[in-house]
């Protein structure tokens, strides 16, 4: 072997491991399992008001949950769908981000799951065009309320077509789970029932969506009736099967923050992962669970003919030091307004600023705001993190039977709400800019804040019903020989970064840097000229998974937490190093094992809580990905019921016995839910044409 082909034993082991990671996955040894203590339901204050039978219980009605329901209904299943708000759709509706985040090549090829394409077609048919907002960030920006209505119609049509049954539970939260050992061939526990609370307005109380989430969320998770809400206690149980099965039903966690994986107390990660050769751009050597991506309360504003009275909120001066256009090339009000404009009845004149061309706002135009140095709220310390860690949940009693309250810090929700309203005032009346200095920001009083139950966000207060969440708890997949610490999709599995950059030579330990080079070499090993790790500059493709059940493509896009408390502190900065991993990513896959948690055999995870790293999660979070993961979860759950097999068994069987995994993948592909992108394989080592 020539000098440039010499590979150390450690490097060879790493390369071989990654080859296996690309081509196949080793079955799990049962020695990794530890017996879990069964969790039982705490006694509600009264007998449940209703017992509901399901074949598939989907918790969370966002895009992932809706997609899971859609595919399950087409397959004739009885589906229970719960949602904390009263709208389905999550990002496209209740969270207000009704601007579809899509990549250029995938959009040009329209290479999406069929249900996602169906929704796009419904938008176009409803408005007689795909982009009624004439926004410039997307090919489709529309009103959130219409997103809910059209998606609900799509679910009803799926139930009719597939002869499934949809049981829809809006304004409903899961309060408790019963988890027991089931003697039916599984290796772990199963969720055998779930207690939920559905709230409706109390007699004489204002309607739902009058108050912001911070004022209602704790009430929603309490059993007792209140001045605002009457409560209905529901008990979800499996629909009795016709014959004994490994699992009588499946539960899908499609919540925005990984609520059910926290309540079930399965292993998960939160925030920044420790720096390693798999996550070389991590901003922390040890990890930090308090730093998650910022969350955003969106709102809508309308351009007017005449100046409108603009009243300064009492909390504005506290938050004003944060707001900014961010970059000089973005420092234009019209550009920001039209960025996510969701309604535009008249087309204005064309204008170009910072190399971006758009049409100038005209009276009657409606813009949805979602801006990093605007209404993003980005806490990152143990004093103000939004999503409680396991230790915080334990300290606050939320892991005790009956103690679950949603797992979020209410005070941070409130601060996020104030922050968003303050940003509106800054847009229309502010004259400061935290990043660009004085003289940049001018008032723009010819606008009004839209509020009311008939407003785009469907709330009296005008904010989205639920904040747009970019990151939640992320499961740790089951351990195996290749993944002794549990499965996870990592930064280097998808990133296009050049890891020969001097930054990585200085930041990583010598051993980790050598392991990184070996890991990169495994993706180029089909080319003899690049077998040596020293010859590899960067990935040529993303990792290919033999158990892929879905697809996605988006850049690694960060909205980093702020360094100090509180987030709006004058002079505060983003956490240093958080944007190091930001950049382009290759088209990627969704492996089934990323959706299978440890410990519980009849729980699947869809959406942002699958087994991805902090950096990879910045790409695995947008609309079409959520749909693809949800569709995969719904079809997998139905498949497991029909085939009487547990999902973990599909990926942990030896290679020669994985016939049923291939049958599942064929079913996904034939149903219009692709598991791989065209012209992306181990024989095509250059995927740069995917933009």
C-alpha positions in Angstrom: 0.0 0.0 0.0 1.4 3.4 -1.0 2.1 6.0 1.7 -1.0 8.1 0.9 -3.2 5.0 1.4 -2.0 4.1 4.8 -4.8 4.1 7.4 -4.4 3.6 11.1 -6.3 0.8 12.8 -8.5 3.3 14.6 -9.2 5.1 11.3 -10.0 1.8 9.6 -12.4 0.9 12.3 -14.2 4.2 12.0 -14.3 3.9 8.2 -15.7 0.4 8.4 -18.3 1.5 10.9 -19.4 4.3 8.7 -19.6 2.0 5.7 -22.0 -0.1 7.7 -23.9 3.0 8.6 -24.3 3.8 5.0 -25.2 0.3 3.8 -26.8 -1.6 6.6 -27.4 -1.6 10.3 -26.5 -4.2 12.9 -29.3 -5.8 15.0 -29.7 -4.7 18.6 -28.4 -7.0 21.3 -30.9 -7.5 24.0 -28.2 -7.0 26.6 -28.6 -3.3 26.1 -32.1 -3.4 27.6 -32.7 -2.6 31.2 -36.1 -3.4 32.7 -38.1 -0.3 33.2 -40.4 0.3 36.1 -44.0 0.3 34.8 -45.7 3.7 35.1 -49.4 3.7 36.1 -52.0 6.4 35.8 -52.6 8.6 38.7 -56.3 8.7 39.7 -58.1 11.6 38.1 -60.4 13.6 40.4 -63.4 11.8 38.9 -64.1 8.9 36.5 -63.2 9.9 32.9 -66.2 11.6 31.2 -65.6 9.5 28.1 -63.5 6.5 27.0 -62.4 6.7 23.4 -61.1 3.7 21.4 -58.4 4.2 18.8 -56.2 2.0 16.6 -53.7 4.9 16.3 -53.5 7.8 18.9 -51.7 10.8 17.4 -50.8 13.4 19.9 -50.1 16.8 18.3 -52.1 18.1 15.3 -49.3 19.9 13.5 -48.1 19.0 10.1 -46.4 15.8 11.2 -49.5 14.7 13.2 -51.8 15.7 10.4 -49.7 13.7 7.9 -49.8 10.7 10.2 -53.5 10.9 10.4 -54.0 11.5 6.7 -52.1 8.3 5.7 -53.6 6.2 8.5 -57.1 7.2 7.4 -56.3 6.3 3.8 -55.4 2.9 5.2 -58.8 2.5 6.9 -57.7 3.0 10.5 -59.5 4.5 13.4 -57.5 7.6 14.3 -57.7 9.8 17.4 -56.0 13.1 16.8 -55.4 15.5 19.8 -54.2 19.1 19.6 -53.5 21.7 22.2 -55.0 24.4 20.0 -58.2 24.3 17.9 -56.5 24.2 14.5 -54.8 21.4 12.7 -51.6 22.2 10.7 -49.1 23.6 13.3 -46.7 25.6 11.2 -49.2 26.4 8.5 -52.0 27.5 10.9 -51.8 27.6 14.7 -48.2 28.7 14.6 -48.8 31.3 11.9 -45.8 30.4 9.7 -47.9 29.9 6.6 -45.0 30.3 4.2 -43.8 27.0 2.9 -40.1 26.6 3.5 -38.8 24.7 0.4 -35.5 24.1 -1.4 -35.1 25.1 -5.1 -34.5 21.7 -6.7 -37.0 19.8 -4.7 -39.6 22.4 -5.5 -38.8 22.4 -9.2 -39.1 18.6 -9.3 -42.2 18.7 -7.0 -40.6 15.8 -5.3 -42.6 15.7 -2.1 -45.0 13.3 -0.3 -48.3 13.0 -2.1 -50.2 14.4 0.8 -48.1 17.5 0.9 -48.6 17.9 -2.8 -52.3 17.5 -2.3 -52.3 20.3 0.3 -50.3 22.6 -2.1 -52.9 21.9 -4.8 -55.7 22.7 -2.4 -54.1 26.1 -1.7 -53.8 26.8 -5.4 -57.3 25.8 -6.1 -58.7 27.8 -3.2 -56.9 31.1 -4.1 -56.7 30.4 -7.9 -52.9 30.8 -7.3 -50.3 29.2 -5.1 -48.9 32.4 -3.7 -51.8 34.8 -2.8 -49.4 36.8 -0.6 -46.9 37.4 -3.3 -44.1 36.8 -0.8 -40.5 36.4 -1.8 -39.3 33.8 0.7 -41.5 31.1 -0.8 -43.6 30.0 -3.7 -46.6 29.8 -1.4 -47.6 32.2 1.4 -51.3 32.2 2.5 -53.6 33.0 5.4 -53.2 30.6 8.5 -56.9 30.1 9.0 -57.3 28.9 5.4 -54.4 26.4 6.1 -56.5 24.9 8.9 -59.7 24.7 6.9 -58.1 23.2 3.8 -56.1 20.7 5.8 -59.1 19.6 7.8 -61.0 19.1 4.5 -58.1 17.0 3.3 -58.3 14.8 6.4 -62.0 14.3 6.0 -61.6 13.4 2.4 -58.9 10.8 3.3 -61.2 9.2 5.9 -63.9 9.0 3.3 -61.6 7.6 0.6 -59.9 5.0 2.8 -62.9 4.2 4.9 -61.0 5.2 8.1 -62.5 7.1 11.0 -61.2 10.4 12.3 -61.8 11.3 15.9 -60.7 14.9 16.3 -60.0 16.4 19.7 -59.1 20.1 19.5 -58.1 22.1 22.6 -57.0 18.8 24.2 -53.8 18.0 26.2 -52.4 14.7 27.4 -52.2 14.6 31.2 -51.0 11.1 32.0 -49.9 7.8 30.5 -50.2 4.2 31.6 -47.1 2.3 30.7 -46.9 -1.4 31.4 -45.0 -4.5 30.5 -47.0 -6.5 27.9 -46.3 -10.2 27.4 -46.6 -10.3 23.7 -43.1 -10.7 22.3 -41.8 -7.2 22.8 -38.6 -6.3 24.7 -39.8 -3.2 26.4 -42.9 -1.4 27.8 -46.1 -0.3 26.1 -48.5 2.6 26.5 -51.8 1.0 27.4 -53.9 4.0 28.0 -53.7 7.8 28.1 -55.7 10.4 30.1 -56.4 13.7 28.4 -58.2 17.0 29.3 -60.3 18.8 26.7 -61.2 22.4 27.6 -64.1 24.5 26.4 -65.2 28.0 27.5 -66.9 28.1 30.9 -70.4 29.6 31.1 -70.1 33.3 30.8 -66.4 33.2 30.0 -64.9 34.7 26.8 -64.4 32.3 23.8 -61.3 30.3 23.2 -58.3 32.2 21.8 -59.1 35.3 23.9 -56.1 35.0 26.1 -52.5 34.3 25.0 -51.1 30.8 25.7 -49.0 31.9 28.7 -52.3 32.8 30.5 -54.1 29.5 29.7 -51.5 26.7 29.5 -51.4 25.9 33.2 -55.2 25.9 33.4 -55.4 23.6 30.4 -53.4 20.9 32.2 -55.4 21.0 35.4 -58.3 18.6 35.9 -60.4 21.2 37.8 -62.9 23.5 36.1 -62.0 27.2 36.2 -63.5 30.6 35.6 -62.3 30.3 32.0 -62.6 26.6 31.1 -64.9 23.7 31.7 -62.9 20.4 31.5 -63.8 17.1 30.0 -61.6 14.1 31.1 -61.0 11.7 28.3 -59.4 8.2 28.5 -57.9 6.9 25.3 -57.6 3.1 25.0 -56.9 0.6 22.2 -59.7 -0.5 20.0 -60.0 -4.2 20.9 -58.2 -6.2 18.2 -59.8 -9.1 16.4 -57.0 -11.4 17.5 -54.0 -11.0 19.9 -51.3 -8.7 18.5 -47.8 -7.6 19.6 -49.4 -4.2 20.1 -53.1 -3.4 20.3 -52.5 0.2 19.2 -49.8 2.7 18.4 -49.2 6.1 19.9 -47.4 8.8 17.8 -45.8 11.7 19.5 -46.1 14.5 17.0 -46.1 17.4 19.5 -44.0 20.5 18.9 -41.7 20.0 21.9 -41.5 16.2 22.4 -44.1 16.2 25.2 -44.9 12.5 25.2 -41.2 11.4 25.2 -40.7 13.6 28.2 -43.9 12.4 30.0 -43.0 8.7 29.1 -39.4 9.5 30.3 -37.7 7.7 27.5 -34.1 8.8 26.8 -33.8 12.1 24.9 -31.5 15.0 24.3 -32.2 18.7 24.5 -30.2 21.6 23.3 -26.5 21.5 22.3 -24.8 18.2 21.9 -21.1 17.8 23.1 -18.5 18.5 20.4 -17.3 15.3 18.7 -16.1 14.0 15.3 -19.8 13.5 14.6 -20.8 17.0 15.7 -17.6 18.9 15.0 -19.3 22.3 14.8 -20.9 22.1 18.2 -20.5 25.3 20.2 -19.9 23.4 23.4 -17.3 20.8 24.4 -19.7 19.3 27.0 -23.1 20.2 25.6 -25.8 22.6 27.0 -29.4 21.5 27.3 -30.6 25.1 27.9 -29.6 26.5 24.5 -32.3 25.5 22.0 -33.2 27.5 18.9 -35.4 30.5 19.3 -39.1 30.3 19.3 -41.4 32.8 17.6 -44.9 34.2 18.3 -46.0 35.3 14.8 -48.5 38.0 14.2 -50.1 39.7 11.2 -50.1 43.4 10.2 -51.9 45.2 7.4 -50.6 48.0 5.2 -53.0 51.0 5.3 -53.6 54.1 3.2 -53.3 56.5 6.1 -51.1 56.6 9.2 -52.5 54.7 12.2 -52.3 55.5 15.9 -49.4 53.4 17.3 -49.5 53.0 21.1 -46.2 52.0 22.8 -46.7 48.8 24.9 -45.7 49.2 28.5 -42.9 46.6 28.1 -41.5 48.0 24.9 -38.5 49.8 26.4 -37.3 46.5 28.0 -37.2 44.7 24.7 -36.3 47.6 22.3 -32.5 47.1 22.8 -32.9 43.7 20.9 -34.7 44.6 17.7 -32.8 45.0 14.4 -33.0 44.6 10.7 -29.9 42.4 11.4 -27.9 43.1 8.1 -27.5 46.2 6.0 -28.7 44.3 2.9 -32.0 43.6 4.8 -32.4 47.1 6.2 -35.6 48.0 4.3 -39.1 48.0 5.7 -40.8 47.0 2.5 -38.4 44.1 2.1 -39.2 42.8 5.6 -42.9 43.4 5.1 -43.1 41.4 1.9 -40.7 38.7 3.1 -43.7 36.6 4.4 -46.6 38.6 3.0 -49.6 36.3 3.2 -52.2 38.3 1.4 -51.9 40.8 -1.5 -55.1 41.7 -3.4 -53.2 44.3 -5.6 -49.8 44.0 -7.1 -47.5 46.9 -6.3 -44.5 48.3 -8.2 -41.4 46.2 -8.4 -38.5 47.2 -6.1 -35.0 45.8 -5.6 -33.1 46.1 -2.4 -30.0 44.1 -1.3 -30.2 42.1 -4.5 -33.8 40.9 -3.7 -36.7 41.9 -6.0 -40.2 42.2 -4.7 -43.4 44.2 -5.2 -44.0 47.2 -2.9 -46.8 46.8 -0.3 -50.1 48.3 -1.2 -53.0 49.1 1.2 -54.7 45.9 2.2 -51.6 43.8 2.0 -51.2 41.5 5.0 -47.8 40.5 6.3 -46.9 37.7 8.8 -43.8 38.5 10.8 -41.2 35.9 11.6 -37.8 37.7 11.9 -34.7 36.6 13.8 -33.8 39.9 15.4 -37.5 40.7 15.6 -40.1 38.5 17.2 -37.8 35.5 17.7 -37.3 35.0 21.4 -34.1 33.3 22.1 -33.5 32.4 25.8 -30.5 30.1 26.5 -29.9 29.8 30.2 -31.2 27.7 33.1 -33.1 30.8 34.3 -35.2 31.2 31.2 -35.0 28.2 28.9 -38.5 27.4 27.5 -38.4 23.6 27.3 -37.7 22.1 30.7 -34.9 19.6 30.9 -35.5 16.2 32.6 -33.8 17.5 35.8 -36.1 20.6 35.8 -39.2 18.4 35.2 -38.2 16.2 38.1 -37.6 19.2 40.4 -40.9 20.8 39.5 -42.8 17.5 40.1 -43.9 17.1 36.5 -42.6 13.5 36.3 -44.7 12.5 39.3 -48.0 10.7 38.6 -50.6 13.4 37.6 -47.9 16.1 37.8 -47.5 16.8 34.1 -48.1 20.4 33.1 -46.8 20.5 29.6 -43.1 20.8 30.3 -42.7 24.5 29.4 -41.7 27.5 31.4 -44.8 29.8 31.5 -42.8 32.9 32.3 -40.8 32.5 29.1 -43.9 32.1 27.0 -45.1 35.4 28.5 -41.9 37.1 27.7 -42.0 35.7 24.1 -45.5 37.1 23.7 -44.4 40.6 24.9 -41.3 40.4 22.8 -43.4 39.8 19.6 -45.9 42.7 20.3 -42.9 45.0 21.1 -41.4 44.0 17.7 -44.6 45.3 15.9 -44.2 48.6 17.6 -40.6 48.8 16.6 -41.5 48.1 13.0 -44.0 50.9 12.8 -42.6 53.5 15.3 -39.0 52.4 16.3 -35.9 54.4 15.5 -33.2 52.2 17.0 -31.3 49.2 15.6 -29.3 47.0 17.9 -27.0 45.6 15.2 -26.8 48.5 12.6 -26.8 51.6 14.9 -28.5 54.9 14.7 -30.0 56.4 11.6 -31.1 53.1 10.0 -34.6 52.5 11.3 -37.4 54.9 10.3 -41.0 54.9 11.5 -43.7 53.4 9.2 -47.0 54.3 10.8 -49.2 53.3 7.8 -49.8 49.9 9.2 -52.1 48.3 11.7 -51.8 45.3 14.0 -54.4 42.7 13.2 -56.3 41.2 16.2 -59.6 39.5 16.8 -61.1 36.1 16.3 -61.6 36.9 12.6 -58.0 38.1 12.2 -55.4 35.9 10.3 -54.2 34.4 13.6 -57.7 33.7 14.9 -57.0 35.2 18.3 -58.3 38.2 20.2 -54.7 39.2 21.1 -53.4 38.9 17.5 -50.5 36.5 18.3 -50.3 33.0 16.9 -52.2 30.4 19.0 -49.0 28.6 19.7 -45.4 29.7 19.1 -43.5 28.5 16.1 -41.1 25.9 17.6 -37.8 25.2 15.8 -36.5 22.6 18.2 -37.8 20.4 20.9 -36.7 17.3 22.8 -35.0 14.8 20.5 -35.1 11.0 21.2 -32.0 8.9 21.5 -32.6 5.9 19.2 -32.0 2.4 20.4 -28.4 1.3 20.9 -26.7 -1.2 18.6 -23.2 -2.5 17.8 -22.6 0.5 15.5 -24.4 3.0 17.8 -23.5 1.8 21.4 -24.7 5.1 22.8 -28.0 5.1 20.8 -28.8 6.1 17.3 -28.7 9.7 16.2 -28.5 11.5 12.8 -25.5 13.8 13.2 -24.2 17.0 11.6 -21.7 15.2 9.3 -24.5 12.9 7.9 -26.0 15.9 6.0 -23.6 18.9 6.0 -21.8 20.2 2.9 -19.1 22.0 5.1 -15.4 21.8 4.3 -14.1 20.2 7.4 -10.5 20.7 6.4 -11.0 24.3 7.5 -8.4 25.4 10.0 -11.2 25.9 12.6 -11.7 22.2 12.9 -8.0 21.4 13.2 -7.7 23.8 16.1 -11.1 23.0 17.8 -11.1 19.2 17.7 -8.7 17.0 19.6 -6.1 15.3 17.3 -7.9 12.0 17.8 -11.3 13.4 17.0 -9.9 15.2 13.9 -8.5 11.9 12.6 -11.9 10.2 13.3 -13.6 13.0 11.4 -11.4 12.5 8.4 -12.0 8.8 8.4 -15.8 9.4 8.7 -15.6 11.7 5.7 -13.6 9.1 3.8 -16.3 6.5 4.2 -18.6 8.6 1.9 -16.0 8.9 -0.8 -14.6 5.4 -0.5 -16.1 4.2 -3.8 -13.6 6.5 -5.5 -10.1 5.1 -5.2 -8.5 8.5 -5.7 -10.1 9.8 -2.5 -9.8 6.7 -0.2 -7.2 8.4 1.9 -8.8 10.6 4.6 -6.2 13.3 3.9 -7.6 13.6 0.4 -11.2 14.3 1.5 -12.2 17.9 1.7 -15.9 17.6 2.5 -18.8 15.3 2.1 -20.0 14.6 -1.5 -23.4 13.3 -0.3 -25.4 12.6 2.8 -25.6 9.3 4.7 -27.9 6.7 3.0 -30.0 4.6 5.3 -31.3 1.1 4.3 -34.3 1.7 6.6 -35.2 5.1 5.2 -38.9 5.9 5.3 -39.0 9.5 4.3 -37.1 12.5 2.9 -36.3 16.1 3.5 -34.1 18.9 2.2 -33.3 22.3 3.8 -30.2 24.2 4.8 -28.8 23.9 8.4 -30.5 27.2 9.5 -29.9 28.5 13.0 -31.7 31.0 15.2 -29.3 30.7 18.1 -30.0 31.2 21.7 -28.6 34.4 23.3 -25.7 34.2 25.6 -26.9 36.0 28.7 -30.1 36.3 30.8 -32.5 37.8 30.0 -32.5 37.3 26.2 -33.4 41.0 25.6 -30.6 42.3 27.8 -29.0 45.4 26.2 -25.8 44.4 24.4 -26.6 40.7 24.6 -25.1 38.5 21.8 -25.9 35.2 20.2 -24.1 32.3 21.9 -20.6 32.3 20.2 -20.0 29.4 17.9 -23.7 28.4 17.5 -23.7 29.5 13.8 -20.5 27.5 13.0 -22.4 24.6 11.7 -24.8 26.7 9.7 -24.8 26.3 5.9 -26.0 24.1 3.1 -27.0 20.5 3.5 -27.5 17.7 1.1 -30.9 16.1 0.5 -31.4 13.7 3.4 -33.4 10.7 4.5 -35.5 9.8 7.5 -34.4 6.4 8.9 -37.1 4.5 10.6 -34.8 3.9 13.6 -34.7 7.7 14.2 -38.5 7.5 14.9 -38.3 4.5 17.4 -37.6 5.5 21.0 -36.0 3.3 23.6 -38.0 1.4 26.3 -41.5 1.7 24.7 -42.4 -0.6 21.8 -45.7 1.0 20.7 -44.5 4.6 20.6 -43.4 6.3 17.4 -42.0 9.8 17.1 -42.6 12.1 14.2 -41.6 15.7 13.4 -38.8 17.6 15.2 -38.4 15.1 18.0 -36.9 12.3 16.0 -33.3 11.2 16.7 -31.3 14.0 15.3 -28.5 16.1 16.7 -28.8 19.8 17.6 -27.1 20.8 14.4 -28.9 18.3 12.1 -32.2 19.4 13.7 -31.7 22.9 12.2 -32.4 21.2 8.8 -34.8 18.5 10.0 -37.6 21.0 10.9 -39.4 22.5 8.0 -42.8 21.9 6.5 -42.2 19.2 3.9 -39.9 17.2 6.3 -42.6 17.3 9.0 -45.1 16.0 6.5 -42.8 13.2 5.3 -41.9 12.0 8.8 -45.6 12.1 9.8 -46.7 10.2 6.8 -44.0 7.6 7.5 -45.2 7.3 11.1 -48.8 6.8 10.1 -48.0 4.2 7.4 -45.6 2.4 9.7 -48.1 2.2 12.5 -50.8 0.9 10.2 -48.3 -1.6 8.7 -47.3 -2.8 12.2 -50.9 -3.5 13.1 -51.7 -5.3 9.9 -48.5 -7.4 9.9 -48.5 -8.0 13.7 -45.0 -6.8 14.1 -43.4 -4.2 16.3 -41.6 -1.3 14.5 -38.3 -2.0 16.2 -38.3 -5.5 14.8 -38.3 -4.1 11.3 -34.8 -2.6 11.8 -33.3 -4.9 14.3 -33.7 -8.2 12.4 -30.6 -9.6 10.6 -30.2 -8.3 7.0 -31.4 -11.5 5.4 -34.6 -11.5 7.5 -35.6 -7.9 6.7 -38.2 -8.8 4.2 -40.9 -6.9 6.0 -38.8 -3.7 6.1 -38.5 -3.8 2.3 -42.3 -4.4 2.0 -42.9 -1.3 4.2 -40.6 0.8 2.1 -42.2 -0.4 -1.1 -45.6 0.5 0.3 -44.3 4.0 1.2 -42.9 4.5 -2.3 -46.0 3.1 -4.1 -48.3 5.4 -2.0 -46.4 8.4 -3.2 -44.3 8.9 -0.1 -40.7 8.6 -1.4 -37.9 7.2 0.8 -35.0 8.5 -1.4 -34.3 11.4 -3.8 -33.8 10.6 -7.5 -30.2 10.2 -8.6 -28.9 10.0 -5.0 -27.1 6.8 -4.3 -23.8 5.4 -3.1 -22.8 5.2 -6.8 -23.4 9.0 -7.2 -20.9 10.7 -5.1 -21.7 14.3 -6.0 -25.0 15.7 -5.1 -24.1 19.4 -5.6 -26.8 19.8 -8.3 -29.4 19.7 -5.5 -29.9 23.4 -4.6 
